Every structure is written in C-alpha cells, then in structure tokens.
C-alpha cells in the first residue's frame, strides 16, 4: 500500500510536543498520528504508512537514531525530519548518513514546521 500523502507521524516521548504538532497540522487538514517511544513509532510507520515522520532524537529506551537504523535495516523508506534541541553535531551527522530529509530544532517554530511539511509532502 502506498503512503498516505496527507499522513504524518510524530514520534516524541514528550506528549505535549506531539499534541502541539498534531493540532497544528490537523488544522491544516493533515492526518497526524503520534507515538511516544521508538518501538511504538516503528510499528506506527509499518501500520499507518505515513508520507512523513517527525522523529525526536532523545527518547528513553530507543533513541531516534536507533529508530532510523531499524527502519533502514527493514528497508522502510519514509521521509524523516529529525526533532532535536541541537542544530548540529555528531548525532545530526549520523542521522544525515541514515538519510533524514531535514532537521527541526526545538523549541519548535510553527513557521519552520509548516515549511518542512510543504517541502517534504
């Protein structure tokens, strides 16, 4: 089944961040799913087939980089925007090697979020 072109998944252990992104994007007629950890996020990617994923780097248990590596290992191709408090560094470099489509720094700026969605969907 092809990805839903208006479907977005947010994987972040901060429930408030998920809800903020979800309400902002749903108001713009996107379908938004959320996952509060890496394992749940991987399952949601497999089941919901989103066209874009926002993925937090720092999560307990399974980091965003672990999620990226797992998706790559399972040959799941989906555009991923990394959510991070850091604009650069070793983690960002590693994520770029794993094929991310962009980086959105926290605190999330809604104008930047909107721009990244438009560029990647």
N, C-alpha and C positions, 0 to 999 in steps of 0.2 A: 504494500500500500504506500503510495507517495505521501510525503509530508503535507500536512495541512498548512497552506500558505499564510493563514492568519493565526496560526497557533504558536504560542511562545511558552517556554518552560523556564521558571525561575528556581534555581537550586541555591538555597541560602539557609544557614542554620538560624539566622535572625528572622523570626516570624514577622516582625514589623517591616523589615526591608522587603520581604516577599509581598506582604499585603499592600505596601505603598506602590510598588511596581505594578502589581496586579490591578489595583484600582485605576491607576493612571492609564494603563494600556487597554483595559476593558472599556474605559470611557471613549477610547478611540477605535472601538469595535474589533479588537483582537480577542482571541480566546486565550486565556492565560491559566496555566497550571502551575502549581508550586510543589516543591519538595524540600523538606527540612534537613536532609542529610544526603550524602553521596550515594548510598545504596538505593534509597528511595528515588533519587534523581535518575540513576541508570535505568531502573525499572520504568519510570515515567517516560524516559526517552524511547524505550522499546515499545511501550504500550500506546502512548499518545502521539508519537511520530511528529513532534513539533518541527517547525522550519527554523526556529532559532532558540538557543538556550543561553540564559544568563547564569553564570556559574561563579559562585563565591570561591575564593582561593582557600581561605582559612575556615575549616569546619572540623569539629571533633570527629575522630574515627577515621574518616576517609576524606582527604583534602581534595580540593578542586583539581589539582594536578593528578591525583590518583584516579579521579573520575575521568579526566581526559585520556589518561593512559588506558583505562579499561575500555572506553568507547572505541579508541583506536585499535586495541587488541581484538575487539569483537567486530571490526570493520563497520562500525556505525558512523556514517557520515552525516553530520549535522553542524550547522554553523554555531559557534560558541563565542560569546562575549564574556570575558573574564571580569568578575567584580572583585575589586581589591582596594585596600587602603593605600597601596603603593603604586605609583605611576611607572616605576621601572625597577629593575633588579633581577636577581638570579631566577626567581620564580616566574617572572614575566618572560624572560628569555626562554626558559624551559617550556612554558605554555606556548610560546610562538613556535618552537620546534615541533610541538604536538599539533599545531595547525589552528590556533584560535583565529577568529575573524576580527577581534578588536578587544579593547580594554576600556572598562568604565570604572573610574575611580570613585571611591566612597569618601565623603557622603555623596550620594547620587544626585546629580544635577539633572532635572527633568528634561531640559532642552537637549542635553547631550544624549540622554536615554532615547528620546524621540528621534534624534538624528541617526543614532546607531541602528535603531529598528528600521527606519526608512532605507538606510544603505544596505541592510542585510536581508530584507524580506522582498 
